[in-house]
Amino acid sequence: MKKLDILAAGLLVVGGVNWGLVSVANLDLVARTFGLDFGESNSASKAVYGLVGLAALYQIAQNGGIRRRWSQDTGIRTA
């Protein structure tokens, strides 16, 4: 499960950076990565956007479980 936690967190970082760039620089990094212009999409970019959305839902649903899994190994206790 920890690998899935890391994957979801990484996808959320990708999504957050992408939205930050959209806001600040009017640049869609995911679209640019796949050779598209701002606002365009293809099946690959839609897959990335979908995975980012699923990662967010996973983080919401598993918030307590993620905290328990990671605090047990590191000795850090959360409230």
Stockholm file with secondary structure:
# STOCKHOLM 1.0

chainA/1-79         MKKLDILAAGLLVVGGVNWGLVSVANLDLVARTFGLDFGESNSASKAVYGLVGLAALYQIAQNGGIRRRWSQDTGIRTA
#=GR chainA/1-79 SS CHHHHHHHHHHHHHHHHHHHHHHHHCCCHHHHHTTCCTTCCCHHHHHHHHHHHHHHHHHHHTHHHHHHHHHHHHCCCCC
#=GC SS_cons        CHHHHHHHHHHHHHHHHHHHHHHHHCCCHHHHHTTCCTTCCCHHHHHHHHHHHHHHHHHHHTHHHHHHHHHHHHCCCCC
//
